[in-house]
Amino acid sequence: MRVHHLNCGTMDAQGIQLVTHVLAVETDQSLVLVDTGFGTADLADPTGRLGPLRLLLNPACSPAETAITQIRSLGYTADDVKHIVLTHMDLDHIGGLADFPTAVVHTTAAEQRAAMIIPDEMEKQRYRPAQWAHRPIMSAYEGPGEPWRGFTGAYQVNGLDDRFALIPMPGHTRGHAAVAIDVGDGRLLLHAGDAMFDGSSANLTDHTGRPLEPRPELRQFEQMAAIEPGAIAANHHRLTQLNTDPNVEIVCSHDPRVFTAITALRSGLSAETGHPLTGP
């Protein structure tokens, strides 16, 4: 298994710099995406596809940042993406679904209901039906879940050999979930999605091991965007506990420092200087 970390949507949200952290996971059977970021159709029609929130998020709309462009640069085609596992269905996370029309899309049933069936007035802004107008194949999960790699109440993702699971973490949206991936050798990669905007909320560090400094503007944005703001602290606490396990690596969707740190570590370069890292 090999994991590629992609930024599929740079945003300047009223002066708050954001990325859209997407995973492209090479398995023995196929390529799996965790979220998609913005897609080619979003770039072609940002007004129709993204609605009023585009003015708040101010996405760069760069073709080079779309998931389809980036997976092609890895030597894959759209048809090689057999599964897309979603943290949630906000417009900045699923815009690329239409670029992979044959993929099975996995999410919680609570999230599918909120987005596609009975959204309230606030949710009608964040969820954009145009982004699933191509009628993707959906696989939704509900019920009590089951134990998985130390988690309780997890939903093992169908068709992926027990290597991927949805871990419900509602709050940002009704059906938000983290995506856990068994990357082998007893190690887990957890994409927390929008259960955490600021990596310091779970005591994440940069590529040198230094703790990230709190970013109040990210935390304020997180509160504003949450459907259940009262759940944020519990999610942060859970992620902080998970971060104490040396075999668990955590990323989130929008903190540029988390994305820069992990890509610097993967490339063996200093995120600050671009020079090779020294030491082990």
C-alpha positions in Angstrom: 0.0 0.0 0.0 1.2 3.5 -0.9 -0.4 6.7 0.2 -0.2 10.0 -1.8 -1.1 13.2 -0.1 -2.7 15.7 -2.5 -3.9 19.3 -2.1 -7.1 19.4 -4.2 -8.2 22.9 -3.3 -6.3 25.9 -2.1 -8.6 28.5 -0.6 -8.4 32.0 0.8 -11.4 32.2 3.1 -11.5 35.9 4.1 -7.8 35.9 4.6 -7.6 32.4 6.2 -5.3 30.2 4.1 -6.6 26.7 3.6 -5.8 23.5 1.7 -8.0 20.6 0.9 -6.1 17.5 1.9 -7.0 14.4 -0.2 -5.5 11.0 0.0 -4.9 8.8 -3.0 -4.2 5.3 -1.8 -2.7 2.6 -4.0 -3.9 -0.8 -2.9 -3.4 -4.2 -4.6 -6.7 -4.0 -6.4 -7.2 -0.3 -7.3 -6.7 3.3 -6.4 -8.8 4.6 -3.5 -9.5 8.3 -2.8 -10.3 9.8 0.6 -12.4 12.9 -0.4 -11.9 14.5 -3.8 -11.6 18.3 -3.2 -12.8 20.5 -6.1 -13.3 18.9 -9.5 -13.1 20.0 -13.1 -16.8 20.8 -13.3 -16.5 23.1 -10.3 -13.8 25.0 -12.2 -15.9 25.3 -15.3 -18.9 26.6 -13.5 -18.0 27.8 -10.0 -21.2 29.9 -9.6 -23.6 27.1 -10.5 -21.7 24.3 -8.8 -20.5 26.0 -5.6 -23.2 28.6 -5.0 -22.8 31.5 -2.6 -20.2 29.8 -0.4 -17.7 30.2 -3.2 -17.5 33.9 -2.1 -16.5 32.9 1.4 -14.1 30.1 0.5 -12.6 31.8 -2.5 -11.1 28.7 -4.0 -8.1 29.1 -6.3 -9.8 26.8 -8.9 -6.5 25.6 -10.3 -6.8 22.7 -12.8 -3.4 21.4 -11.6 -5.0 20.9 -8.1 -7.8 18.7 -9.2 -7.6 15.1 -8.1 -8.0 13.8 -11.7 -5.0 15.8 -12.9 -2.9 14.7 -10.0 -3.7 11.0 -10.3 -3.0 11.1 -14.0 0.4 12.5 -13.1 0.9 9.3 -11.0 0.1 7.2 -14.1 -3.5 6.4 -13.3 -6.8 7.0 -15.2 -10.2 7.9 -13.8 -11.3 4.3 -14.2 -8.5 3.1 -11.9 -10.3 4.8 -9.0 -12.7 2.1 -7.8 -13.6 3.6 -4.4 -14.0 7.1 -2.9 -14.4 7.2 0.9 -15.8 10.5 2.1 -15.3 12.2 5.4 -18.4 14.2 4.6 -20.2 15.7 1.6 -19.5 19.4 1.8 -19.0 21.1 -1.5 -15.2 21.5 -1.0 -14.8 17.7 -0.4 -16.9 16.1 -3.2 -16.6 18.4 -6.2 -14.4 15.9 -7.9 -16.8 12.9 -7.7 -18.0 13.5 -11.3 -14.4 13.1 -12.5 -14.6 9.4 -11.4 -18.1 8.3 -12.5 -17.5 4.6 -12.1 -16.2 4.7 -8.5 -18.3 3.5 -5.6 -18.7 6.4 -3.1 -18.8 5.5 0.6 -20.2 7.7 3.3 -22.4 7.4 6.4 -26.1 7.1 6.0 -26.6 10.1 8.3 -24.4 12.2 5.9 -26.2 11.0 2.8 -29.6 11.9 4.4 -28.3 15.3 5.4 -26.9 16.1 1.9 -29.2 14.3 -0.5 -32.6 13.8 1.2 -33.6 16.2 4.0 -31.1 19.1 4.2 -32.1 22.0 6.4 -31.7 25.6 5.2 -28.1 25.9 6.4 -27.2 22.5 4.8 -28.7 23.6 1.5 -25.8 26.0 1.2 -23.0 23.5 2.0 -24.4 20.6 0.0 -24.7 21.1 -3.8 -26.9 18.7 -5.7 -25.0 19.6 -9.0 -22.0 17.7 -7.6 -23.9 14.4 -7.6 -26.1 15.0 -10.6 -24.2 12.3 -12.4 -25.8 9.8 -10.0 -22.8 8.1 -8.4 -23.0 4.6 -7.0 -23.5 5.2 -3.2 -22.7 2.9 -0.4 -24.0 4.2 2.9 -23.4 2.9 6.4 -25.5 3.1 9.5 -26.3 1.2 12.8 -24.0 0.6 15.8 -21.0 -0.3 13.8 -18.4 -2.8 15.0 -15.0 -3.1 16.6 -12.1 -2.4 14.1 -8.4 -2.0 15.0 -9.2 -0.7 18.5 -12.1 1.5 17.5 -15.7 0.9 18.5 -18.7 1.7 16.4 -16.6 1.7 13.2 -18.0 1.0 9.7 -15.6 -1.3 7.7 -15.7 -0.1 4.1 -17.0 -2.7 1.8 -14.8 -4.0 -1.0 -11.5 -2.9 0.6 -10.2 -6.0 2.3 -10.7 -4.8 5.9 -8.2 -2.0 5.4 -10.5 1.1 5.5 -13.1 2.1 8.1 -15.4 5.1 8.7 -15.1 6.3 12.3 -18.2 8.5 13.0 -17.3 12.0 14.4 -20.4 14.1 13.9 -20.4 17.8 14.7 -19.0 19.5 11.6 -21.9 17.9 9.8 -24.6 15.4 10.9 -22.8 12.4 9.4 -19.2 13.4 9.5 -16.7 10.6 9.9 -12.9 10.2 10.1 -11.4 7.7 7.7 -9.0 5.2 9.2 -6.6 3.2 7.0 -4.6 0.2 8.0 -1.3 1.0 6.2 0.4 -2.2 7.4 2.9 -3.2 10.2 0.4 -2.3 12.8 0.2 1.4 11.7 -2.9 3.4 11.1 -3.4 6.6 9.1 -6.4 8.6 10.2 -7.9 11.3 8.0 -9.8 13.4 10.5 -11.5 15.5 7.8 -13.2 18.5 9.3 -13.4 17.1 12.8 -10.4 19.3 13.4 -9.5 22.5 11.5 -6.4 23.4 13.5 -3.8 20.7 13.9 -2.8 22.0 17.3 -6.2 21.0 18.6 -4.9 17.4 18.7 -1.3 18.3 19.6 0.0 17.6 16.1 3.6 18.6 15.3 5.5 19.8 12.3 8.0 17.7 10.4 10.7 18.4 13.0 8.5 17.3 15.9 7.8 20.8 17.1 4.2 21.3 18.4 2.0 23.4 16.1 1.0 26.7 17.5 -2.8 27.3 17.9 -4.4 29.3 15.1 -7.4 31.1 16.6 -8.8 32.1 13.2 -9.0 28.4 12.1 -10.8 27.5 15.4 -13.3 30.3 14.9 -13.9 29.2 11.3 -14.5 25.7 12.6 -17.1 26.9 15.1 -18.9 28.9 12.5 -19.0 26.0 10.0 -20.2 23.3 12.5 -23.8 22.0 12.5 -23.3 21.0 16.1 -20.6 23.3 17.6 -21.0 21.6 21.0 -19.5 18.4 19.6 -16.2 20.0 18.5 -14.4 19.7 21.9 -15.3 16.0 22.2 -13.9 15.3 18.8 -10.7 17.2 19.6 -10.3 15.3 22.8 -10.7 12.0 21.0 -8.2 13.0 18.3 -5.7 14.1 21.0 -6.0 10.8 22.7 -5.4 9.0 19.4 -2.4 11.1 18.7 -0.6 9.7 21.8 -0.4 6.3 20.0 2.9 6.3 18.1 1.3 3.9 15.6 -1.4 6.3 14.6 -0.7 9.2 12.2 -3.4 11.9 12.0 -4.1 14.4 9.2 -6.9 16.8 8.7 -8.5 18.6 5.7 -7.7 22.2 5.9 -4.6 23.1 8.0 -1.8 23.9 5.5 0.8 23.2 8.1 -0.3 19.6 8.5 -0.2 19.1 4.8 3.2 20.8 4.4 4.7 18.8 7.2 3.6 15.4 6.0 4.5 16.1 2.4 7.9 17.3 3.5 8.5 14.2 5.6 7.5 12.0 2.6 9.8 13.8 0.2 12.7 14.0 2.7 12.8 17.8 2.4 12.6 20.6 4.9 9.2 22.3 4.6 11.0 25.6 5.5 14.1 25.5 3.3 13.5 22.9 0.6 16.8 21.2 1.6 17.2 17.5 2.5 16.4 16.7 6.1 19.3 15.4 8.2 19.2 12.8 10.8 17.1 9.5 10.9 
